[in-house]
């Protein structure tokens, strides 16, 4: 009887270890005071119901993580959250970290976040920061975001999940795997003068948006709002703010059709000084007062606008195809 009890106890202990192991976080590179930053690329494919980290820095070692110069590529085919670089600070004034290589994260689970934690983030070079999830996807999830640039064009996939923040510098191409780019914020974000952001989809925010830099938006449909404020907060338009609408292939507007720039409250104004419209196919800008005008939050087109390739573009495409066919036949 005693032997059976011992066997049962041992079995329970084994099951307990397995259960705790199943719930344990999976970490590719764990930051310590003697191992402060990864030196080789991190590539992980896991199937876990728990969190998966490419790089994890926890207190008291968060302050030691100052740079990630390797590529981080983390996939979780399970239901757990996935992070590329996690816990990068331990307080509002904590560690500053420079990211100078691509970060890709993907999960079938709760959410995917490429960079998470507290502290200043500096992006360096032509890099991609990408988060893909079946639910929430964030390029960055920070309590207090302070985003800088050391040069290059940074491509971001996934919105923001922050308490508040400032984008101080840089050039960004911002996209999402969803139908729009979502800034999930408690109090808001400011985009400083000199910052250039090209949004590949419309932007939705749930808190204040203060714009002093240059924002470009790709537009494919006359009936789509460019920016949507989902709360009572206002969007502030600074004196240095610039807004460019990039009309993509297939865009069509008839005379007197209107396009809403912001669905929500604004402080400041859209006018001829800060709104421009570009044909993405030709690269030409429409003329204010002849092709379009702005009143309040609305852009009104004064003539029919159709964005399709010019005949010369079609001729060039046909020429390339004919040349390729000729080479193919010669090789045959």
Secondary structure in CASP SS format (residue, H / E / C, confidence):
PFRMAT SS
TARGET T0000
AUTHOR 0000-0000-0000
METHOD secondary structure of the structure
MODEL  1
X C 1.00
X H 1.00
X H 1.00
X H 1.00
X H 1.00
X H 1.00
X H 1.00
X H 1.00
X H 1.00
X H 1.00
X H 1.00
X H 1.00
X H 1.00
X H 1.00
X H 1.00
X H 1.00
X H 1.00
X H 1.00
X H 1.00
X H 1.00
X H 1.00
X H 1.00
X H 1.00
X C 1.00
X C 1.00
X E 1.00
X E 1.00
X E 1.00
X E 1.00
X E 1.00
X C 1.00
X C 1.00
X C 1.00
X C 1.00
X C 1.00
X C 1.00
X C 1.00
X C 1.00
X C 1.00
X C 1.00
X C 1.00
X E 1.00
X E 1.00
X E 1.00
X E 1.00
X E 1.00
X C 1.00
X C 1.00
X C 1.00
X C 1.00
X C 1.00
X E 1.00
X E 1.00
X E 1.00
X E 1.00
X E 1.00
X C 1.00
X C 1.00
X C 1.00
X C 1.00
X H 1.00
X H 1.00
X H 1.00
X H 1.00
X C 1.00
X C 1.00
X E 1.00
X E 1.00
X C 1.00
X C 1.00
X C 1.00
X E 1.00
X E 1.00
X E 1.00
X E 1.00
X E 1.00
X C 1.00
X C 1.00
X C 1.00
X C 1.00
X C 1.00
X E 1.00
X E 1.00
X E 1.00
X E 1.00
X E 1.00
X C 1.00
X C 1.00
X C 1.00
X C 1.00
X C 1.00
X C 1.00
X C 1.00
X C 1.00
X C 1.00
X C 1.00
X E 1.00
X E 1.00
X E 1.00
X C 1.00
X C 1.00
X C 1.00
X E 1.00
X E 1.00
X E 1.00
X E 1.00
X E 1.00
X C 1.00
X C 1.00
X C 1.00
X E 1.00
X E 1.00
X E 1.00
X E 1.00
X E 1.00
X E 1.00
X E 1.00
X E 1.00
X E 1.00
X E 1.00
X E 1.00
X E 1.00
X E 1.00
X C 1.00
X C 1.00
X C 1.00
X C 1.00
X E 1.00
X E 1.00
X E 1.00
X E 1.00
X E 1.00
X E 1.00
X C 1.00
X C 1.00
X E 1.00
X E 1.00
X E 1.00
X E 1.00
X E 1.00
X E 1.00
X E 1.00
X E 1.00
X E 1.00
X E 1.00
X E 1.00
X E 1.00
X E 1.00
X E 1.00
X C 1.00
X C 1.00
X C 1.00
X E 1.00
X E 1.00
X E 1.00
X E 1.00
X E 1.00
X C 1.00
X E 1.00
X E 1.00
X E 1.00
X E 1.00
X E 1.00
X E 1.00
X E 1.00
X E 1.00
X E 1.00
X C 1.00
X C 1.00
X C 1.00
X E 1.00
X E 1.00
X E 1.00
X E 1.00
X E 1.00
X C 1.00
X C 1.00
X C 1.00
X C 1.00
X C 1.00
X E 1.00
X E 1.00
X E 1.00
X E 1.00
X E 1.00
X E 1.00
X E 1.00
X E 1.00
X E 1.00
X E 1.00
X E 1.00
X C 1.00
X C 1.00
X C 1.00
X C 1.00
X E 1.00
X E 1.00
X E 1.00
X E 1.00
X C 1.00
X C 1.00
X C 1.00
X E 1.00
X E 1.00
X E 1.00
X C 1.00
X C 1.00
X E 1.00
X E 1.00
X E 1.00
X E 1.00
X C 1.00
X C 1.00
X E 1.00
X E 1.00
X E 1.00
X E 1.00
X E 1.00
X E 1.00
X C 1.00
X C 1.00
X C 1.00
X C 1.00
X C 1.00
X C 1.00
X C 1.00
X E 1.00
X E 1.00
X E 1.00
X C 1.00
X C 1.00
X C 1.00
X C 1.00
X E 1.00
X E 1.00
X E 1.00
X E 1.00
X C 1.00
X C 1.00
X C 1.00
X C 1.00
X E 1.00
X E 1.00
X E 1.00
X E 1.00
X E 1.00
X E 1.00
X C 1.00
X C 1.00
X C 1.00
X C 1.00
X E 1.00
X E 1.00
X C 1.00
X C 1.00
X C 1.00
X C 1.00
X E 1.00
X E 1.00
X E 1.00
X C 1.00
X E 1.00
X E 1.00
X C 1.00
X E 1.00
X E 1.00
X E 1.00
X C 1.00
X C 1.00
X C 1.00
X C 1.00
X C 1.00
X C 1.00
X C 1.00
X E 1.00
X E 1.00
X E 1.00
X E 1.00
X E 1.00
X C 1.00
X C 1.00
X C 1.00
X C 1.00
X C 1.00
X E 1.00
X C 1.00
X C 1.00
X E 1.00
X C 1.00
X C 1.00
X C 1.00
X E 1.00
X E 1.00
X E 1.00
X E 1.00
X C 1.00
X C 1.00
X E 1.00
X E 1.00
X E 1.00
X E 1.00
X C 1.00
X C 1.00
X C 1.00
X E 1.00
X E 1.00
X C 1.00
X C 1.00
X C 1.00
X C 1.00
X H 1.00
X H 1.00
X H 1.00
X H 1.00
X H 1.00
X H 1.00
X H 1.00
X H 1.00
X H 1.00
X H 1.00
X H 1.00
X H 1.00
X H 1.00
X H 1.00
X H 1.00
X H 1.00
X H 1.00
X H 1.00
X H 1.00
X H 1.00
X H 1.00
X C 1.00
END
